[in-house]
Amino acid sequence: MVTLSKECKDHLEKALGNDDPSEKDFHIRQVLQACSGSTFSGEPNRDSPDN
């Protein structure tokens, strides 16, 4: 089961509730950046150069 952090959920909800495309883009990018270093479950991403 995939789980997202509260921060990611908050950004996705803000993206869904916003009519401005640039604001939607901002919130979606925040989620992608937050998840880029790890998997959704919180385990380290084995493909990351830091691991």
A tleap script that builds the chain and sets N, CA, C and O, in Angstrom:
source leaprc.protein.ff14SB
mol = sequence {
  NMET VAL THR LEU SER LYS GLU CYS LYS ASP
  HIE LEU GLU LYS ALA LEU GLY ASN ASP ASP
  PRO SER GLU LYS ASP PHE HIE ILE ARG GLN
  VAL LEU GLN ALA CYS SER GLY SER THR PHE
  SER GLY GLU PRO ASN ARG ASP SER PRO ASP
  CASN
}
set mol.1.N position { 0.839 -1.171 0.000 }
set mol.1.CA position { 0.000 0.000 0.000 }
set mol.1.C position { 0.890 1.242 0.000 }
set mol.1.O position { 1.815 1.340 0.807 }
set mol.2.N position { 0.627 2.164 -0.874 }
set mol.2.CA position { 1.384 3.404 -0.980 }
set mol.2.C position { 0.772 4.430 -0.036 }
set mol.2.O position { -0.442 4.635 -0.031 }
set mol.3.N position { 1.626 5.075 0.768 }
set mol.3.CA position { 1.155 6.139 1.647 }
set mol.3.C position { 1.971 7.398 1.393 }
set mol.3.O position { 3.161 7.331 1.086 }
set mol.4.N position { 1.324 8.529 1.524 }
set mol.4.CA position { 1.976 9.826 1.349 }
set mol.4.C position { 2.074 10.521 2.695 }
set mol.4.O position { 1.241 10.312 3.576 }
set mol.5.N position { 3.089 11.340 2.842 }
set mol.5.CA position { 3.218 12.121 4.069 }
set mol.5.C position { 2.095 13.155 4.124 }
set mol.5.O position { 1.466 13.464 3.112 }
set mol.6.N position { 1.858 13.679 5.320 }
set mol.6.CA position { 0.832 14.715 5.477 }
set mol.6.C position { 1.169 15.934 4.620 }
set mol.6.O position { 0.279 16.548 4.032 }
set mol.7.N position { 2.443 16.279 4.551 }
set mol.7.CA position { 2.867 17.423 3.733 }
set mol.7.C position { 2.491 17.219 2.264 }
set mol.7.O position { 1.989 18.133 1.610 }
set mol.8.N position { 2.738 16.017 1.758 }
set mol.8.CA position { 2.405 15.724 0.369 }
set mol.8.C position { 0.895 15.770 0.143 }
set mol.8.O position { 0.425 16.317 -0.854 }
set mol.9.N position { 0.148 15.196 1.069 }
set mol.9.CA position { -1.313 15.224 0.953 }
set mol.9.C position { -1.826 16.655 0.952 }
set mol.9.O position { -2.713 16.997 0.170 }
set mol.10.N position { -1.271 17.495 1.827 }
set mol.10.CA position { -1.693 18.896 1.898 }
set mol.10.C position { -1.437 19.616 0.577 }
set mol.10.O position { -2.287 20.369 0.102 }
set mol.11.N position { -0.260 19.383 -0.017 }
set mol.11.CA position { 0.057 20.028 -1.295 }
set mol.11.C position { -0.876 19.539 -2.397 }
set mol.11.O position { -1.324 20.335 -3.223 }
set mol.12.N position { -1.173 18.252 -2.421 }
set mol.12.CA position { -2.078 17.724 -3.447 }
set mol.12.C position { -3.488 18.283 -3.282 }
set mol.12.O position { -4.149 18.593 -4.273 }
set mol.13.N position { -3.949 18.412 -2.053 }
set mol.13.CA position { -5.268 18.994 -1.814 }
set mol.13.C position { -5.305 20.457 -2.248 }
set mol.13.O position { -6.302 20.917 -2.806 }
set mol.14.N position { -4.222 21.186 -1.994 }
set mol.14.CA position { -4.154 22.591 -2.426 }
set mol.14.C position { -4.154 22.681 -3.948 }
set mol.14.O position { -4.766 23.582 -4.521 }
set mol.15.N position { -3.467 21.746 -4.602 }
set mol.15.CA position { -3.443 21.743 -6.064 }
set mol.15.C position { -4.846 21.486 -6.620 }
set mol.15.O position { -5.272 22.136 -7.574 }
set mol.16.N position { -5.554 20.535 -6.016 }
set mol.16.CA position { -6.903 20.225 -6.477 }
set mol.16.C position { -7.878 21.372 -6.243 }
set mol.16.O position { -8.802 21.575 -7.030 }
set mol.17.N position { -7.675 22.117 -5.171 }
set mol.17.CA position { -8.595 23.195 -4.828 }
set mol.17.C position { -8.273 24.525 -5.471 }
set mol.17.O position { -8.983 25.503 -5.235 }
set mol.18.N position { -7.230 24.594 -6.272 }
set mol.18.CA position { -6.803 25.856 -6.861 }
set mol.18.C position { -7.128 25.896 -8.344 }
set mol.18.O position { -6.938 24.910 -9.055 }
set mol.19.N position { -7.619 27.039 -8.808 }
set mol.19.CA position { -7.960 27.197 -10.223 }
set mol.19.C position { -6.798 27.728 -11.063 }
set mol.19.O position { -6.810 27.607 -12.288 }
set mol.20.N position { -5.809 28.308 -10.417 }
set mol.20.CA position { -4.670 28.897 -11.126 }
set mol.20.C position { -3.684 27.793 -11.534 }
set mol.20.O position { -3.144 27.106 -10.667 }
set mol.21.N position { -3.444 27.612 -12.834 }
set mol.21.CA position { -2.541 26.552 -13.289 }
set mol.21.C position { -1.134 26.649 -12.699 }
set mol.21.O position { -0.513 25.623 -12.423 }
set mol.22.N position { -0.624 27.862 -12.503 }
set mol.22.CA position { 0.721 27.990 -11.944 }
set mol.22.C position { 0.754 27.569 -10.474 }
set mol.22.O position { 1.755 27.022 -10.011 }
set mol.23.N position { -0.323 27.817 -9.743 }
set mol.23.CA position { -0.408 27.378 -8.347 }
set mol.23.C position { -0.531 25.846 -8.282 }
set mol.23.O position { 0.090 25.210 -7.431 }
set mol.24.N position { -1.331 25.259 -9.178 }
set mol.24.CA position { -1.425 23.800 -9.236 }
set mol.24.C position { -0.055 23.199 -9.505 }
set mol.24.O position { 0.351 22.237 -8.852 }
set mol.25.N position { 0.648 23.767 -10.462 }
set mol.25.CA position { 1.981 23.302 -10.827 }
set mol.25.C position { 2.928 23.382 -9.635 }
set mol.25.O position { 3.693 22.450 -9.386 }
set mol.26.N position { 2.882 24.482 -8.901 }
set mol.26.CA position { 3.748 24.660 -7.736 }
set mol.26.C position { 3.530 23.540 -6.717 }
set mol.26.O position { 4.489 22.926 -6.250 }
set mol.27.N position { 2.282 23.282 -6.379 }
set mol.27.CA position { 1.993 22.281 -5.354 }
set mol.27.C position { 2.354 20.875 -5.823 }
set mol.27.O position { 2.852 20.074 -5.033 }
set mol.28.N position { 2.115 20.566 -7.076 }
set mol.28.CA position { 2.476 19.246 -7.603 }
set mol.28.C position { 3.991 19.081 -7.625 }
set mol.28.O position { 4.502 18.006 -7.309 }
set mol.29.N position { 4.714 20.135 -7.994 }
set mol.29.CA position { 6.184 20.068 -7.984 }
set mol.29.C position { 6.723 19.863 -6.571 }
set mol.29.O position { 7.712 19.155 -6.381 }
set mol.30.N position { 6.082 20.477 -5.585 }
set mol.30.CA position { 6.502 20.290 -4.195 }
set mol.30.C position { 6.397 18.822 -3.788 }
set mol.30.O position { 7.276 18.296 -3.105 }
set mol.31.N position { 5.321 18.170 -4.209 }
set mol.31.CA position { 5.139 16.750 -3.896 }
set mol.31.C position { 6.213 15.917 -4.595 }
set mol.31.O position { 6.799 15.023 -3.984 }
set mol.32.N position { 6.471 16.203 -5.854 }
set mol.32.CA position { 7.480 15.445 -6.592 }
set mol.32.C position { 8.855 15.616 -5.974 }
set mol.32.O position { 9.610 14.648 -5.878 }
set mol.33.N position { 9.196 16.829 -5.554 }
set mol.33.CA position { 10.488 17.069 -4.919 }
set mol.33.C position { 10.587 16.372 -3.566 }
set mol.33.O position { 11.632 15.821 -3.221 }
set mol.34.N position { 9.508 16.398 -2.808 }
set mol.34.CA position { 9.513 15.761 -1.493 }
set mol.34.C position { 9.686 14.253 -1.607 }
set mol.34.O position { 10.290 13.626 -0.737 }
set mol.35.N position { 9.159 13.672 -2.677 }
set mol.35.CA position { 9.204 12.219 -2.849 }
set mol.35.C position { 10.393 11.753 -3.679 }
set mol.35.O position { 10.589 10.547 -3.834 }
set mol.36.N position { 11.184 12.662 -4.211 }
set mol.36.CA position { 12.264 12.266 -5.117 }
set mol.36.C position { 13.398 11.542 -4.407 }
set mol.36.O position { 14.106 10.755 -5.037 }
set mol.37.N position { 13.591 11.784 -3.123 }
set mol.37.CA position { 14.678 11.149 -2.390 }
set mol.37.C position { 14.288 9.865 -1.709 }
set mol.37.O position { 15.148 9.169 -1.170 }
set mol.38.N position { 13.009 9.530 -1.718 }
set mol.38.CA position { 12.569 8.302 -1.068 }
set mol.38.C position { 11.316 7.783 -1.742 }
set mol.38.O position { 10.673 8.494 -2.516 }
set mol.39.N position { 10.978 6.559 -1.449 }
set mol.39.CA position { 9.739 5.997 -1.974 }
set mol.39.C position { 8.589 6.556 -1.169 }
set mol.39.O position { 8.820 7.178 -0.132 }
set mol.40.N position { 7.362 6.358 -1.606 }
set mol.40.CA position { 6.202 6.877 -0.908 }
set mol.40.C position { 6.068 6.288 0.497 }
set mol.40.O position { 5.490 6.926 1.377 }
set mol.41.N position { 6.583 5.102 0.715 }
set mol.41.CA position { 6.439 4.461 2.022 }
set mol.41.C position { 7.464 4.960 3.023 }
set mol.41.O position { 7.424 4.560 4.186 }
set mol.42.N position { 8.389 5.830 2.602 }
set mol.42.CA position { 9.380 6.380 3.505 }
set mol.42.C position { 10.704 5.640 3.476 }
set mol.42.O position { 11.644 6.040 4.163 }
set mol.43.N position { 10.803 4.581 2.706 }
set mol.43.CA position { 12.069 3.859 2.596 }
set mol.43.C position { 12.979 4.571 1.615 }
set mol.43.O position { 12.489 5.176 0.662 }
set mol.44.N position { 14.304 4.519 1.818 }
set mol.44.CA position { 15.229 5.187 0.898 }
set mol.44.C position { 15.088 4.671 -0.530 }
set mol.44.O position { 14.832 3.489 -0.760 }
set mol.45.N position { 15.256 5.556 -1.451 }
set mol.45.CA position { 15.233 5.214 -2.866 }
set mol.45.C position { 16.585 4.620 -3.226 }
set mol.45.O position { 17.602 5.309 -3.144 }
set mol.46.N position { 16.612 3.373 -3.618 }
set mol.46.CA position { 17.881 2.704 -3.918 }
set mol.46.C position { 18.580 3.286 -5.138 }
set mol.46.O position { 19.779 3.074 -5.321 }
set mol.47.N position { 17.847 4.020 -5.977 }
set mol.47.CA position { 18.444 4.621 -7.171 }
set mol.47.C position { 19.076 5.980 -6.862 }
set mol.47.O position { 19.774 6.545 -7.705 }
set mol.48.N position { 18.836 6.506 -5.658 }
set mol.48.CA position { 19.350 7.811 -5.299 }
set mol.48.C position { 20.876 7.730 -5.108 }
set mol.48.O position { 21.365 6.758 -4.532 }
set mol.49.N position { 21.626 8.720 -5.576 }
set mol.49.CA position { 23.087 8.694 -5.421 }
set mol.49.C position { 23.518 8.806 -3.964 }
set mol.49.O position { 24.665 8.489 -3.646 }
set mol.50.N position { 22.630 9.249 -3.062 }
set mol.50.CA position { 22.974 9.374 -1.654 }
set mol.50.C position { 22.980 8.043 -0.924 }
set mol.50.O position { 23.468 7.959 0.203 }
set mol.51.N position { 22.441 6.994 -1.553 }
set mol.51.CA position { 22.339 5.688 -0.883 }
set mol.51.C position { 23.412 4.749 -1.330 }
set mol.51.O position { 23.469 3.611 -0.864 }
savepdb mol mol.pdb
quit
